[in-house]
Amino acid sequence: MATVALTTENFDEVTGKGGIVLVDFWASWCGPCVRFAPTYERSSEKHTEITFGKVDTEAQQELAAKFDIRSIPTIMAVRDGVIVFSQPGALPESALESLIDQVEKLDME
């Protein structure tokens, strides 16, 4: 599945539905963001049951401010509408896969 551009207009709708949504807060001028993008894209193709969203912090400054994003990239995981992970820094592919595995195993009852 390709990544979804998240904006102030669709963020709540996309992240509020059931299931897992990963969110990458990024900017085009950010070197680590650009280097992380292929890893994120590969993961989105591998995990088609998960929604992979991207927030361009330059175009969506209000959204970045809402979540107090101070460093990019920041990866956020939302499960069933609840933020269960948020951390700045580009993750290596193995760490991203581990994060996905952990979020999938969460008991949300």
C-alpha positions as CSV (number, residue, x, y, z in Angstrom):
1,M,0.0,0.0,0.0
2,A,1.3,3.4,-0.8
3,T,1.6,6.0,1.9
4,V,-1.2,8.5,2.5
5,A,-0.6,12.2,2.8
6,L,-2.1,13.4,6.1
7,T,-3.4,16.9,6.6
8,T,-5.4,18.8,9.2
9,E,-8.4,17.9,7.1
10,N,-8.0,14.1,7.1
11,F,-5.8,13.3,10.0
12,D,-8.5,12.5,12.5
13,E,-10.5,10.5,10.0
14,V,-7.6,8.4,9.0
15,T,-6.1,7.8,12.5
16,G,-9.5,7.5,14.2
17,K,-10.6,4.4,12.4
18,G,-9.9,0.9,13.7
19,G,-6.6,-0.8,13.1
20,I,-3.0,0.5,13.0
21,V,-1.8,3.7,11.5
22,L,1.8,4.7,11.3
23,V,2.6,8.4,10.9
24,D,5.8,9.8,9.6
25,F,6.3,13.5,10.4
26,W,8.8,14.8,7.8
27,A,10.1,17.6,5.6
28,S,11.7,17.6,2.2
29,W,14.7,19.6,3.5
30,C,15.4,17.1,6.3
31,G,18.2,14.7,5.3
32,P,17.3,11.9,7.8
33,C,13.7,12.2,6.6
34,V,14.7,11.7,3.0
35,R,16.9,8.8,3.9
36,F,14.1,7.1,6.0
37,A,11.5,7.5,3.2
38,P,12.5,4.3,1.2
39,T,12.4,2.2,4.4
40,Y,9.0,3.5,5.3
41,E,7.7,2.9,1.7
42,R,9.1,-0.7,1.7
43,S,7.3,-1.3,5.0
44,S,4.1,0.1,3.6
45,E,4.3,-2.3,0.7
46,K,5.0,-5.3,3.1
47,H,2.2,-4.5,5.6
48,T,-0.8,-3.8,3.5
49,E,-3.1,-4.1,6.4
50,I,-1.6,-1.1,8.1
51,T,-2.2,2.5,7.0
52,F,1.1,4.4,6.5
53,G,0.6,8.2,6.6
54,K,3.0,11.0,6.1
55,V,2.7,14.6,7.5
56,D,4.7,17.2,5.6
57,T,5.6,19.4,8.6
58,E,6.3,22.4,6.3
59,A,2.8,22.3,4.7
60,Q,1.0,21.1,7.8
61,Q,2.6,23.2,10.6
62,E,-0.7,23.3,12.5
63,L,-0.8,19.6,12.7
64,A,2.9,19.3,13.7
65,A,2.2,21.8,16.4
66,K,-0.8,19.9,17.6
67,F,1.4,16.9,18.4
68,D,4.3,19.0,19.6
69,I,6.6,17.8,16.9
70,R,10.0,19.4,17.6
71,S,12.3,17.0,15.8
72,I,11.9,15.2,12.5
73,P,11.5,12.6,11.4
74,T,9.1,11.6,14.2
75,I,7.3,8.3,13.9
76,M,3.9,7.9,15.6
77,A,1.9,4.7,15.9
78,V,-1.9,4.9,16.4
79,R,-3.9,1.8,17.2
80,D,-7.7,1.9,17.2
81,G,-7.5,5.7,17.5
82,V,-5.1,5.8,20.4
83,I,-1.5,7.1,20.1
84,V,0.6,4.2,21.4
85,F,4.1,5.4,20.3
86,S,5.7,8.6,19.3
87,Q,9.4,9.1,19.0
88,P,11.8,11.3,17.0
89,G,14.5,9.8,14.8
90,A,14.7,7.7,11.7
91,L,14.3,4.1,12.5
92,P,16.4,1.4,10.8
93,E,14.3,-1.1,9.0
94,S,14.7,-3.7,11.7
95,A,13.5,-1.3,14.4
96,L,10.5,-0.2,12.3
97,E,9.5,-3.9,11.8
98,S,9.9,-4.4,15.6
99,L,7.7,-1.4,16.3
100,I,5.0,-2.8,14.0
101,D,5.2,-6.2,15.6
102,Q,4.9,-4.7,19.1
103,V,1.9,-2.5,18.1
104,E,0.2,-5.5,16.5
105,K,0.6,-7.5,19.7
106,L,-0.8,-4.8,22.0
107,D,-3.9,-5.8,24.0
108,M,-6.3,-2.9,23.3
109,E,-9.1,-4.4,25.4
